[in-house]
Amino acid sequence: MKPIELTKPNNDVLFIAPSRGWRPINFKELWRYRELLYFLTWRDVKIKYKQTLLGVAWAVLQPFFTMIVFTIFFGRLAKIPSEGVPYPIFSYAGLLLWTYFTGAVSRASNSLVGGTNLITKIYFPRILMPVASTLAGIIDYFIALSILILMMVFYHVTPGVSMLLLPILLLCSLMAATGVGFWLSALNVKYRDIKYVVPFLIQLWLFATPVIYPASMLPEKYQWILSLNPMAGVIEAHRACILGNKPVDWNSLIISVGMILLIFISGAFYFKKMERSFADVI
């Protein structure tokens, strides 16, 4: 982005441009723009359900009906094991976090292109746009969580103390979605093919993630490879915390968290590098 030159009343010249430096995220600057972050997040929430017949009910319907389809084809027909718990709640506990992640990635990848008018007119930290897109989806997560609670009552599932780990796992999912969003939103400014790649990528990613099957289906010596998927260990831990049918696999979770940090940090650096040209290229 080219610096914007403004003249003050005393004839001093003020240049407005993205901050320089090696830090990929300027938290001090983000704090100054916290009200804008709130506005962008709330705008994304309203746009998502604007002029829809069912409104926020879609936050429940999407994972719920996906769970029904998975239960019929994978639970009943394919006989995929569910680690000692009913397959409907097994799959829904995985879909709950997966639906949030994929929705956040989809919105974040298109956040810059969708905000072209805003980006080309004023300066603000562009990183706020993918961050706002990932934050907006958290509301859907908690709405859909209400159905999971009802299912837990129906199937007589009692969570243990590990349930306290859920906020951390949600934070990990937020960072994973934001990190992927950094990469895809910055690439989407220059390469518009990304909007076609994202749905295909998400479809493939689903089958590489233990949502419809448990990680224990893989031979033990290969399970660490699955953990390289940043969402694999998080979803497995999410399911273990909620269902209480097995202890949390800390080794898998630590590997996945390491991958999430790698994606988040590298994505922030790439976004920072490309940020200065967004207004010129978009």
N, C-alpha and C positions, 0 to 999 in steps of 0.2 A: 504493500500500500504506500502510495506517495504521501509525504507529509502534507498536512493542511496548514496553510499559512494564514494567520489571522493578525490583524493590526489592532493593538490596544489603543485606548484614547491618548496615552502619552507617547504614541508612535513606536513603542516597543513591539517587536515581532514575536508572536507566540506560535510555535510549531506543535501540532497535535499529531502524534504518530505512535505506533506500537512501541512498548518499552524494549530497550536493548538489554543484553546481558546473557549469561549462560543459563540462568534459571528458567526451566520450561514453564513453570507456573509462578506468577507473582501474586502470592497470597495477600499481600498488603493492598495491591491494586484490586483484587477480587473483592476484598472486604469493602472498599470504597464503592464498588458497584453492586453491593449485596441486594439493594432494592430492585435493581434491574434484573438480577438473577431471579428474584421472587416473581417479578412481572412476567419474565419469559417462561418460567415454569408454569405459572397459572394460565398463561396464554395457551401453552401446549395442551394443558388439561382441557380447557374450554373448546379448543379447536377440534380435539379428538372426538368429542361427543356432540359437537354442534350439529343441529338439524338431523339427529339420529332419533329413531322412534323409541328405542329401548334405553338410550342414554348409558349410564354407568353400569347397567345390567350386563353389557357386553364384557365387562371385566370378569364376570362370573361365568357367562355362557361359553366363552371361548375355551378356557381350560376344562370346564365341566363336560361339554360335549366331546371334546378331544379325548378326555378320559373314558367316556362311554365307548367311543370307537376303538381305542386302544384295548379296552377290556374285552370287547367282542373278538377282535382279530388276534391280539397278542396274548391275552389272558386265557380266553376260552379255546380258540382254535389252535394257536401256536403253542399253548401250554407253557409259556415262559414263566419260570419260577418267580415268586415274589417274597422270598425269604421269610416264610411263615406268617405273613399277613395277607388279608384279602387284596387281590390285585387292584380293584378300583381305588382304594386309598393309597396303595403302593405307587400307582402311576400318577395319581393326582398330587401326591406330596412332591414328586419330581417335576410335574408339569407346572406347579405353582411358581417355582423359581425360574424354570426354563421359559415360561410365557413372559414373565417380567423381563428376563434378559434379552430375548429375541425382539420383543416390542421396543425396548430401550435402544437396542442396536439399530433397528430399522429407522426409528425416528431421529436418532443422533446422526446417522449417515447422511440424511437429507436435510439436516438442520441449517447448514450454511447456504445451500442452494435455495432452500425454501425461504430464507431470510435475505435474499438478494437486495431488496429495496432498502432494508435497514443497514446492511453492510456498506453499501455504496454511498450512503448519505452522511453517516456520522461515525466517529470513532468510539469504540468501547472494546473491552477485551473479548475477542471473537470466541475465545474458549468457553465463554458463558453459554453459548448456544448449544453445543453438544451436551454440556453438563446439565443444562435446564431440561433437555429432552430425556435424559436418563433419570433425573429426579422426578419428573412428572409421572413416570410409570410406577413409582412406589405406592401411590394411592390405589392403583389397580391391584397391587399385590395384597394390600391389607383388606380390600373389599373381597377378593377371591379367598383370602384366608378364612373368612367367616364360614364358607362352605366346607372347608377342611375341618373346622372345629365341629360342625354338625356331623360330618362323616366320622370323626373320632368318637363322638357320643354314640352314633349308630352302631359302630363296630366295636365299641367298648375298648378303645385304645387309650391308654393312660400314659402321657409323656413323663419322662423323668427330669432330673435336675439339669440334664444336658439341654433342655429346652431354652435355657438362659443363653445358649450360644447363638440362637437365631438372629439377634440383631447384628452380630459380627458376620454371620454368613450372608445376611442381606447387604451389609456394607461391602463384602468381598464381591458380591454379584454386581453391585453398583459400580465398583472400581473396574471390574472386568468389562462391563458394558460401556463405561466411559472411555476406557483405554482403547477398545475396538472402535468406538465412536470417533475418537481423535483421529485414528488412521483413516477410516472410511470417509468421514466428512471432509477431511483435507484432500484426500484423493478425488472425491466426487466433484470438487471445484474444478479440477483440471480434466478429469476423465469421467464423463457422464455415463460410461458403461457401468459404473459402480451401482447405480440404481437397479440394474438387471442382475448384477452379480450377487447382491445381498440376499435376495430371496432364495437363490440357488445355494449359496453358502450356508444359510440357516438350515435348509433341508438336509444337506449333507452332515452338518454339525450335529443335528439331532441324533443321527444314528451312531455318531462317535461319542455320544454322551449317555451315561446310564440313566436315562429317563424311563424308557419302556422295558429295560432289563436291568438286573443288578450287576454291579462290577464283579461279583463273585462268579459269574458265568465264565469269565476268562480264567485261564490257568494262572495260578498265583505268580509265576515268574514273569508274566506279561502284564500284570495289573499296573505296574509302575508306568508303563507306556501310556495307558489310558489316563493316568493322572497328569500327564503332560497337557492334556486338554484342560484349560483353566477352569471350566465349569464342572468337570467330572467329580473331583474331590469335594467341591462345594455342595453339589446336589446330593451326593452320597451322604455327606455329613448332615445336610438339611433333612433328609429323609430319616436318618438314624435318630436325630434329635426329636423329631416329631413322633415317630412311631415307637421309638424305644425298643425295637426288636433286636438291636445289636449295638455294640459300642461304636463310637466314632472312630473311623480309621484315620488316626492322626498323621501317619506317614503320607497317605494319599492327599489329605487336606493340605499339609505343608508344601508338598510339591505343587499342587494347584495354586496355592497362594503365591508361591514363588513365581509361577508363570504369569499370574495376574499382575504382580508388581512389575515384571519385565514388560508386559504389554502396555501397562498404564504409563510407565516412565518413558519408554521408547516412543509411544504414541504422543505423549506430551511434548517431547523434544521435536518430533517430526511436525506436529501442529505448529509449534513455535517457529520452526524454520520456514514453513510455508505461509504463515499468517500475514507477513508483510505484502504478499502479492495477491491476497484474496480479492481485494476491491478492484484490482486491475484485471484479473483473469475471469472473475465470475460474471 
